[in-house]
């Protein structure tokens, strides 16, 4: 008995707007042929099948539409793989699906009454139908689970600047300027590093004397996303901050300068609204618990306390953020 000849196919890959990071024809060819351990994709003159892959980006989703037909244009069916996130989530599932289809392709679909016997392979590009004119069945749509890793997704980096208001780290409610970098690893939660410079605060003992307070801080937070939509995303940030607080006395017989390190734990929620690529508006509201609460005051006969950080501080931020890559 003669062995059945291996099926060979002509491959075309189309990547629409927003799907440029998806597999190209060379990557898909290598992945499929590595699985089947043979040559699969050839020129028209050698092929018995035609395989067309279309990548379409829709908001947060990426769809890989597989259309298989005989070399004469007779449809052998369609299949769609849908995933959320980076396009490389589809890599393994797409290569496996294509390998199975070309290794043991389904029989040609029966043509509709009155339909031409064959059509060009690209005739369904704008109709959303298979080449035979049949609608794609819901059963042929496969959704990739969100926990599947995106093998080729790069690390991302976002840079931002924000205005901040805080009640508790300094006397009263004080504004601050924030500069931040957010690193988004491929298989880990975003890591946010930020620096803050507060507007000086003044506390008077009387009309002629008191102290001025200056605060600089750096913070490190982990910000796991809670929900990530097409334009709006929400997340939670938990972290720590190290502060450098300086108090300068004035109007006393002997003015002194005190410098203290502070340390606090932070927890809050963030929201991000995408304006246009790559710029977003980011807002944050959270609380801080200082683990170091130094007292600042005057000495002598009329000793008094000028300031001590609150046991719970409330902070809020609003600013712009840009995705660098």
C-alpha positions as CSV (number, residue, x, y, z in Angstrom):
1,X,0.0,0.0,0.0
2,X,1.3,3.4,-0.9
3,X,1.6,6.0,1.8
4,X,-0.6,9.0,1.5
5,X,1.3,12.1,0.3
6,X,1.9,14.8,2.8
7,X,-0.3,17.9,2.4
8,X,1.6,21.1,1.4
9,X,0.2,24.6,1.7
10,X,0.7,28.1,0.5
11,X,0.7,30.5,3.5
12,X,-0.3,34.2,3.6
13,X,-0.3,36.2,6.8
14,X,-2.0,39.6,7.2
15,X,-1.5,41.8,10.2
16,X,-3.9,44.7,10.6
17,X,-3.5,48.0,12.5
18,X,-2.6,47.3,16.1
19,X,-1.5,43.7,15.3
20,X,2.0,44.4,14.1
21,X,3.5,42.4,16.9
22,X,1.8,39.2,15.9
23,X,3.6,36.3,14.2
24,X,4.8,36.9,10.7
25,X,4.8,34.2,8.0
26,X,8.5,33.3,8.7
27,X,7.8,32.8,12.4
28,X,4.7,30.8,11.8
29,X,6.4,28.6,9.2
30,X,9.2,27.7,11.6
31,X,6.9,26.9,14.5
32,X,4.5,24.7,12.4
33,X,7.3,22.8,10.6
34,X,9.1,22.2,13.9
35,X,6.0,20.6,15.2
36,X,5.4,18.4,12.2
37,X,9.1,17.7,11.5
38,X,8.7,18.2,7.8
39,X,8.3,20.9,5.1
40,X,4.8,22.3,5.1
41,X,4.7,25.6,3.3
42,X,5.6,25.8,-0.4
43,X,4.8,27.8,-3.6
44,X,1.6,27.6,-5.5
45,X,3.0,25.2,-8.0
46,X,3.7,22.5,-5.3
47,X,0.7,23.1,-2.9
48,X,-2.6,21.4,-2.5
49,X,-3.9,23.8,0.2
50,X,-4.1,27.5,0.7
51,X,-3.9,28.9,4.2
52,X,-4.6,32.4,5.1
53,X,-4.1,34.0,8.6
54,X,-5.5,37.4,9.4
55,X,-4.7,39.2,12.7
56,X,-7.3,41.8,13.7
57,X,-7.0,44.0,16.8
58,X,-10.2,45.2,18.5
59,X,-9.7,47.3,21.6
60,X,-8.1,45.0,24.1
61,X,-8.6,41.8,22.0
62,X,-6.6,40.2,19.2
63,X,-8.1,37.8,16.8
64,X,-6.3,35.3,14.6
65,X,-8.6,34.2,11.8
66,X,-7.6,31.0,10.1
67,X,-9.0,30.3,6.6
68,X,-8.2,27.0,4.9
69,X,-9.1,26.1,1.4
70,X,-8.0,23.8,-1.4
71,X,-5.6,25.2,-3.9
72,X,-8.6,25.6,-6.3
73,X,-10.4,27.8,-3.8
74,X,-12.9,25.3,-2.3
75,X,-13.3,26.2,1.4
76,X,-12.2,23.7,4.0
77,X,-13.4,25.7,6.9
78,X,-12.4,28.6,9.2
79,X,-11.3,29.0,12.8
80,X,-10.7,32.0,15.1
81,X,-8.5,32.3,18.1
82,X,-9.2,35.2,20.4
83,X,-6.9,36.5,23.1
84,X,-6.5,39.5,25.4
85,X,-3.3,41.4,25.8
86,X,-0.1,41.1,23.8
87,X,-0.4,39.3,20.5
88,X,2.2,36.6,21.3
89,X,-0.4,35.0,23.7
90,X,-1.6,33.4,20.4
91,X,1.7,32.0,19.3
92,X,1.6,28.5,20.6
93,X,-2.1,27.9,20.1
94,X,-2.0,29.3,16.5
95,X,1.0,27.1,15.5
96,X,-0.7,24.0,17.0
97,X,-4.0,24.7,15.3
98,X,-2.4,25.3,11.9
99,X,-0.2,22.2,12.3
100,X,-3.3,20.1,12.9
101,X,-5.3,21.6,10.1
102,X,-2.6,21.2,7.4
103,X,-1.5,17.7,8.6
104,X,-5.1,16.3,8.5
105,X,-7.2,18.9,6.7
106,X,-11.0,18.6,6.7
107,X,-12.8,17.7,3.6
108,X,-13.9,20.6,1.3
109,X,-17.2,22.2,2.4
110,X,-20.2,21.6,0.1
111,X,-20.9,24.6,-2.0
112,X,-24.2,26.4,-1.6
113,X,-26.8,25.9,-4.4
114,X,-26.1,28.3,-7.2
115,X,-22.7,29.3,-5.8
116,X,-19.6,29.1,-8.0
117,X,-17.6,26.0,-7.8
118,X,-14.6,27.9,-6.5
119,X,-13.7,31.4,-5.5
120,X,-10.4,33.2,-5.0
121,X,-8.9,32.6,-1.6
122,X,-9.1,36.2,-0.6
123,X,-12.7,36.8,-1.6
124,X,-14.0,36.7,2.0
125,X,-11.7,39.5,3.3
126,X,-14.6,42.1,3.7
127,X,-17.6,39.9,4.1
128,X,-16.7,38.0,7.2
129,X,-17.6,34.7,5.6
130,X,-15.7,31.7,4.5
131,X,-14.8,31.4,0.8
132,X,-17.9,29.3,0.1
133,X,-20.1,32.0,1.5
134,X,-21.0,30.1,4.8
135,X,-20.9,32.1,8.0
136,X,-18.3,31.2,10.5
137,X,-19.9,28.9,13.1
138,X,-19.6,30.0,16.8
139,X,-18.0,26.7,17.6
140,X,-15.0,27.6,15.5
141,X,-14.1,30.5,17.9
142,X,-11.6,29.6,20.5
143,X,-10.8,31.9,23.4
144,X,-7.3,31.7,24.8
145,X,-7.4,31.8,28.7
146,X,-6.0,35.0,30.2
147,X,-3.3,33.1,32.2
148,X,-1.5,31.9,29.1
149,X,1.9,33.6,28.9
150,X,2.8,36.0,26.1
151,X,6.1,34.5,25.1
152,X,7.3,37.5,23.0
153,X,5.8,40.3,25.1
154,X,8.6,42.8,26.0
155,X,9.0,44.6,29.3
156,X,7.4,48.0,29.2
157,X,8.4,51.3,30.8
158,X,6.1,54.3,31.6
159,X,7.3,57.7,32.8
160,X,5.0,60.2,34.5
161,X,4.8,63.5,36.3
162,X,2.0,64.5,38.7
163,X,0.8,67.1,41.1
164,X,0.2,65.7,44.6
165,X,-1.5,66.9,47.8
166,X,-0.9,65.3,51.2
167,X,-2.3,65.7,54.6
168,X,-0.1,64.3,57.4
169,X,3.5,64.1,56.4
170,X,3.9,67.9,56.9
171,X,1.8,70.5,58.8
172,X,-1.5,71.1,57.1
173,X,-2.2,70.0,53.5
174,X,0.9,70.4,51.3
175,X,1.3,70.2,47.6
176,X,4.2,68.3,46.0
177,X,5.7,67.5,42.6
178,X,6.0,63.8,41.7
179,X,8.3,62.2,39.0
180,X,7.8,58.5,38.5
181,X,8.9,55.5,36.4
182,X,6.8,52.3,36.2
183,X,8.4,49.1,35.0
184,X,6.0,46.5,33.7
185,X,7.8,43.1,33.5
186,X,6.4,40.3,31.3
187,X,5.3,37.9,34.1
188,X,5.1,40.1,37.2
189,X,3.1,43.1,38.5
190,X,4.1,46.6,37.6
191,X,6.9,48.1,39.8
192,X,6.7,51.9,40.4
193,X,9.6,54.1,41.6
194,X,8.8,57.7,42.3
195,X,10.4,60.8,43.9
196,X,8.5,63.6,45.6
197,X,9.5,67.2,46.5
198,X,7.0,69.0,48.8
199,X,6.4,72.7,49.0
200,X,7.9,73.9,52.3
201,X,5.6,74.2,55.3
202,X,5.8,76.8,58.1
203,X,4.7,76.5,61.7
204,X,4.8,79.5,64.0
205,X,5.4,79.5,67.7
206,X,4.5,83.2,67.8
207,X,4.6,86.1,65.4
208,X,8.4,86.2,65.4
209,X,9.6,82.6,65.7
210,X,8.8,79.1,64.4
211,X,10.1,76.5,62.0
212,X,10.1,75.7,58.3
213,X,9.8,72.1,57.2
214,X,11.2,70.7,53.9
215,X,10.4,67.1,52.8
216,X,11.9,65.0,50.0
217,X,10.8,61.3,49.5
218,X,11.4,58.3,47.3
219,X,9.0,55.4,47.1
220,X,8.8,51.9,45.7
221,X,5.4,50.2,45.1
222,X,4.0,47.1,43.5
223,X,0.8,47.9,41.6
224,X,-1.1,44.8,40.5
225,X,-3.9,45.6,38.0
226,X,-7.5,44.9,39.0
227,X,-9.2,45.7,35.7
228,X,-7.7,46.6,32.4
229,X,-10.1,47.9,29.7
230,X,-9.5,49.4,26.3
231,X,-9.3,53.0,27.7
232,X,-9.7,52.7,31.5
233,X,-7.7,50.6,33.9
234,X,-7.8,50.3,37.7
235,X,-5.2,48.9,40.0
236,X,-4.0,48.7,43.6
237,X,-0.6,50.0,44.8
238,X,1.2,48.8,48.0
239,X,4.6,50.0,48.9
240,X,7.0,51.9,51.1
241,X,8.5,55.4,51.2
242,X,11.7,56.8,52.6
243,X,11.7,60.5,53.5
244,X,14.2,63.1,54.4
245,X,12.7,65.8,56.6
246,X,14.5,69.0,57.5
247,X,13.3,71.5,60.1
248,X,14.9,75.0,60.2
249,X,14.1,77.1,63.3
250,X,13.9,80.9,63.0
251,X,13.5,83.8,65.4
252,X,15.1,82.1,68.4
253,X,18.1,83.1,70.4
254,X,19.8,80.2,68.9
255,X,18.3,78.8,65.7
256,X,18.9,75.1,65.0
257,X,18.5,72.8,62.1
258,X,17.3,69.3,62.5
259,X,17.3,66.5,59.9
260,X,15.5,63.2,60.2
261,X,14.8,60.1,58.1
262,X,11.3,58.9,57.9
263,X,9.8,55.6,56.8
264,X,6.2,54.8,56.0
265,X,4.0,52.1,54.4
266,X,1.6,53.0,51.7
267,X,-1.6,51.5,50.2
268,X,-4.0,53.0,47.7
269,X,-5.8,52.7,44.4
270,X,-4.9,54.1,41.0
271,X,-6.9,54.7,37.8
272,X,-5.6,55.3,34.4
273,X,-7.5,56.9,31.4
274,X,-5.8,56.5,28.0
275,X,-6.1,59.8,26.1
276,X,-4.2,58.8,23.0
277,X,-1.1,56.5,22.4
278,X,1.1,56.7,24.3
279,X,-0.3,59.2,26.8
280,X,-2.7,58.5,29.7
281,X,-4.1,60.5,32.7
282,X,-3.3,58.8,36.0
283,X,-5.0,59.4,39.3
284,X,-4.2,58.0,42.8
285,X,-5.8,58.1,46.2
286,X,-4.3,56.4,49.2
287,X,-3.1,56.3,52.8
288,X,0.2,56.2,54.5
289,X,1.2,54.9,58.0
290,X,4.5,56.3,59.2
291,X,6.7,53.9,61.2
292,X,8.9,56.8,62.4
293,X,7.2,59.9,63.9
294,X,9.7,62.3,65.2
295,X,8.5,65.3,67.3
296,X,9.8,68.8,66.6
297,X,9.5,71.5,69.2
298,X,11.1,74.2,71.1
299,X,13.2,73.9,74.3
300,X,13.5,76.0,77.4
301,X,11.0,77.6,79.7
302,X,8.2,78.0,77.1
303,X,8.9,74.6,75.4
304,X,6.2,73.5,73.0
305,X,5.7,71.0,70.3
306,X,5.6,72.4,66.8
307,X,4.9,69.4,64.6
308,X,4.7,65.6,64.6
309,X,3.6,63.6,61.5
310,X,0.1,62.2,61.7
311,X,-0.4,58.5,62.5
312,X,-2.3,58.2,59.2
313,X,-1.7,60.4,56.2
314,X,-4.0,60.8,53.2
315,X,-2.5,61.6,49.8
316,X,-3.9,62.1,46.2
317,X,-2.2,62.5,42.8
318,X,-3.2,63.5,39.4
319,X,-0.9,63.7,36.4
320,X,0.1,62.5,33.0
321,X,1.9,59.3,32.1
322,X,3.6,58.2,28.8
323,X,4.5,54.7,27.7
324,X,8.2,54.9,26.6
325,X,8.1,51.4,25.1
